Amino acid sequence: MRAWCGTDDPPRAGRRPSPTRTAAAPHEEGAMDAIELLQHDHRRVEQLFRDHRAAASVTQRRAVVELTVRELSRHAAVEEMALYPPARKVLADGPRRIEECLSDDMAVKKLLLALDRLPPGDDREGELMTQLRREFEEHVREQEGELLPELRARLTPQHLAELGRRIDRARRGAPTRPHPNAPDHPPALTVLGPVAAAYDRFRDRLQGRPST
């Protein structure tokens, strides 16, 4: 007997659990479910874009760029590892919609890679951050306007809580740099993602970047 995990067919709201499976653990007091965690990520990145516009020096702007690269790289990896596999199964027209999400994520990763490689004070930084902000705003509109509400309607609160725990675990081991050429589907993603994350954290330490 085992609770649902993202590689199984997730139980949906209103559907009686199979007698061969146990229900997920209750939602802990004060814990965020999957949708709340992803929305929290969105608000954090939106604040980073505001911080970049308000930064008063090259050093401050570069620090915000590095934080933005880290947060969005982790966010993309978390979605690929923990959100998209169950969403592909339960959403209406899920496979096509998730492939579109992955295509949009690729555009974001390429912008992140360009920003990560820029030297501090490069004239292209402002333009790249503007392009990235627009891509991210579209990502938020699509997810919070359509995908996440539909996911909430189709999964039970207990399984959204379990998915939240999976997202939290995925974030702790996610890459902190963009890897546009890496696999974005399990099982290759599941195997290679931690390798990329370990390499990223090694680079972060060498360059004095935050790694948590």
C-alpha positions as CSV (number, residue, x, y, z in Angstrom):
1,M,0.0,0.0,0.0
2,R,1.4,3.4,-0.9
3,A,0.3,7.0,-1.4
4,W,0.2,8.6,-4.8
5,C,3.4,10.0,-6.3
6,G,3.9,12.0,-9.5
7,T,4.7,8.9,-11.6
8,D,1.3,7.3,-10.8
9,D,-2.1,8.4,-12.0
10,P,-3.0,11.0,-9.4
11,P,-6.5,10.7,-7.8
12,R,-8.9,13.4,-8.8
13,A,-11.4,15.4,-6.9
14,G,-14.6,13.6,-6.6
15,R,-13.2,10.2,-7.5
16,R,-13.2,7.5,-4.8
17,P,-9.6,6.2,-4.1
18,S,-8.7,2.8,-5.3
19,P,-8.9,0.1,-2.6
20,T,-5.3,-0.8,-3.4
21,R,-4.0,2.7,-2.4
22,T,-4.1,4.6,0.8
23,A,-5.0,8.3,1.0
24,A,-2.2,10.9,1.2
25,A,-1.2,12.2,4.6
26,P,-3.4,15.1,5.9
27,H,-2.3,18.6,5.0
28,E,-0.1,19.9,7.8
29,E,-1.2,23.0,9.7
30,G,0.2,26.1,8.0
31,A,1.9,24.2,5.1
32,M,1.4,25.4,1.6
33,D,0.0,23.1,-1.1
34,A,1.4,22.8,-4.6
35,I,-0.5,25.7,-6.0
36,E,0.3,28.0,-3.1
37,L,4.0,27.1,-3.3
38,L,4.1,27.9,-7.1
39,Q,2.2,31.2,-6.6
40,H,4.6,32.1,-3.8
41,D,7.5,31.5,-6.3
42,H,5.8,33.8,-8.8
43,R,5.5,36.6,-6.2
44,R,9.1,36.2,-5.2
45,V,10.3,36.5,-8.8
46,E,8.1,39.5,-9.5
47,Q,9.7,41.2,-6.5
48,L,13.1,40.6,-8.0
49,F,12.2,42.4,-11.2
50,R,11.1,45.3,-9.1
51,D,14.3,45.2,-7.2
52,H,16.3,45.3,-10.4
53,R,14.5,48.4,-11.6
54,A,15.1,50.1,-8.3
55,A,18.8,49.1,-7.9
56,A,21.1,52.1,-7.7
57,S,24.4,50.6,-8.8
58,V,26.0,48.1,-11.2
59,T,26.8,45.9,-8.2
60,Q,23.3,45.9,-6.9
61,R,21.8,45.2,-10.3
62,R,24.2,42.3,-10.9
63,A,23.3,40.8,-7.5
64,V,19.6,40.9,-8.4
65,V,20.4,39.3,-11.8
66,E,22.2,36.4,-10.1
67,L,19.2,35.9,-7.7
68,T,16.8,36.0,-10.6
69,V,18.8,33.4,-12.5
70,R,18.9,31.2,-9.5
71,E,15.2,31.5,-8.6
72,L,13.9,31.0,-12.2
73,S,16.2,28.1,-12.9
74,R,15.0,26.4,-9.8
75,H,11.4,27.2,-10.5
76,A,11.6,25.8,-14.0
77,A,13.3,22.6,-12.8
78,V,10.7,22.1,-10.0
79,E,7.9,22.4,-12.5
80,E,9.5,19.9,-14.9
81,M,10.2,17.4,-12.1
82,A,7.1,17.7,-9.9
83,L,4.3,19.7,-11.6
84,Y,4.2,18.7,-15.2
85,P,4.1,14.9,-14.9
86,P,0.8,14.8,-13.0
87,A,-0.6,17.8,-14.8
88,R,0.0,16.0,-18.1
89,K,-2.2,13.2,-16.9
90,V,-5.1,15.0,-15.3
91,L,-5.6,18.2,-17.3
92,A,-7.9,18.3,-20.3
93,D,-5.6,18.0,-23.4
94,G,-2.7,17.7,-20.9
95,P,0.1,16.3,-23.1
96,R,-0.3,19.1,-25.6
97,R,-0.6,21.8,-23.0
98,I,2.4,20.7,-21.1
99,E,4.5,20.5,-24.2
100,E,3.6,24.1,-24.8
101,C,4.7,25.0,-21.3
102,L,8.0,23.3,-21.9
103,S,8.5,25.2,-25.1
104,D,7.8,28.5,-23.3
105,D,10.2,27.5,-20.5
106,M,12.9,26.9,-23.1
107,A,12.7,30.6,-24.1
108,V,13.1,31.6,-20.5
109,K,16.1,29.3,-20.0
110,K,17.8,30.8,-23.0
111,L,17.4,34.3,-21.6
112,L,18.6,33.2,-18.3
113,L,21.7,31.7,-19.9
114,A,22.4,34.9,-21.7
115,L,22.1,36.9,-18.5
116,D,24.2,34.4,-16.5
117,R,27.0,34.9,-19.0
118,L,26.9,38.7,-19.1
119,P,29.7,40.6,-17.3
120,P,28.5,43.1,-14.7
121,G,27.5,46.4,-16.2
122,D,26.9,45.1,-19.7
123,D,24.6,47.3,-21.7
124,R,22.5,44.3,-22.8
125,E,21.4,43.5,-19.2
126,G,18.5,45.9,-19.1
127,E,17.1,44.7,-22.4
128,L,17.5,41.0,-21.5
129,M,15.8,41.6,-18.1
130,T,12.9,43.3,-19.8
131,Q,12.5,40.3,-22.2
132,L,12.7,37.9,-19.3
133,R,10.1,39.8,-17.4
134,R,7.7,39.8,-20.3
135,E,8.1,36.0,-20.8
136,F,7.6,35.5,-17.1
137,E,4.5,37.6,-16.9
138,E,3.0,35.5,-19.7
139,H,4.0,32.3,-17.8
140,V,2.2,33.6,-14.7
141,R,-0.9,34.6,-16.7
142,E,-1.2,31.2,-18.2
143,Q,-0.5,29.3,-15.1
144,E,-2.5,31.3,-12.6
145,G,-5.3,32.0,-15.0
146,E,-5.8,28.5,-16.4
147,L,-3.5,25.6,-15.5
148,L,-3.3,26.0,-11.7
149,P,-7.1,26.6,-11.2
150,E,-7.9,23.6,-13.3
151,L,-5.4,21.5,-11.4
152,R,-7.0,22.5,-8.1
153,A,-10.4,21.5,-9.4
154,R,-9.2,18.1,-10.5
155,L,-7.1,17.0,-7.6
156,T,-8.2,16.5,-4.0
157,P,-6.8,18.8,-1.2
158,Q,-4.9,15.9,0.2
159,H,-3.1,15.2,-3.1
160,L,-2.4,18.8,-3.7
161,A,-0.7,18.8,-0.2
162,E,1.3,15.7,-1.2
163,L,2.3,17.4,-4.5
164,G,3.4,20.4,-2.5
165,R,5.7,18.2,-0.4
166,R,7.2,16.8,-3.7
167,I,7.7,20.3,-5.0
168,D,9.4,21.3,-1.8
169,R,11.8,18.3,-2.0
170,A,12.4,19.0,-5.7
171,R,13.3,22.6,-5.0
172,R,16.0,21.7,-2.4
173,G,17.8,19.6,-5.1
174,A,17.1,21.7,-8.1
175,P,19.7,23.3,-10.4
176,T,20.5,26.9,-9.7
177,R,21.6,27.7,-13.2
178,P,19.8,27.4,-16.6
179,H,20.4,24.2,-18.6
180,P,18.5,24.7,-21.9
181,N,20.1,21.6,-23.5
182,A,19.4,19.2,-20.6
183,P,16.4,16.8,-20.7
184,D,13.1,18.2,-19.5
185,H,11.1,15.0,-19.2
186,P,11.4,12.1,-16.7
187,P,13.2,9.7,-16.4
188,A,16.3,11.4,-17.9
189,L,15.4,14.6,-16.0
190,T,15.1,12.7,-12.7
191,V,18.6,11.1,-13.2
192,L,20.5,14.1,-14.6
193,G,18.8,16.9,-12.7
194,P,20.7,16.2,-9.4
195,V,24.0,16.0,-11.3
196,A,23.4,19.5,-12.8
197,A,22.3,20.8,-9.4
198,A,25.5,19.5,-7.7
199,Y,27.6,21.1,-10.5
200,D,25.7,24.4,-10.2
201,R,26.2,24.6,-6.4
202,F,30.0,23.9,-6.9
203,R,30.1,26.9,-9.3
204,D,28.1,29.0,-6.9
205,R,30.5,28.4,-4.1
206,L,33.5,29.2,-6.4
207,Q,31.9,32.5,-7.5
208,G,30.6,33.4,-4.1
209,R,26.9,33.2,-5.1
210,P,24.2,32.2,-2.6
211,S,23.3,28.5,-3.1
212,T,20.2,28.2,-0.9
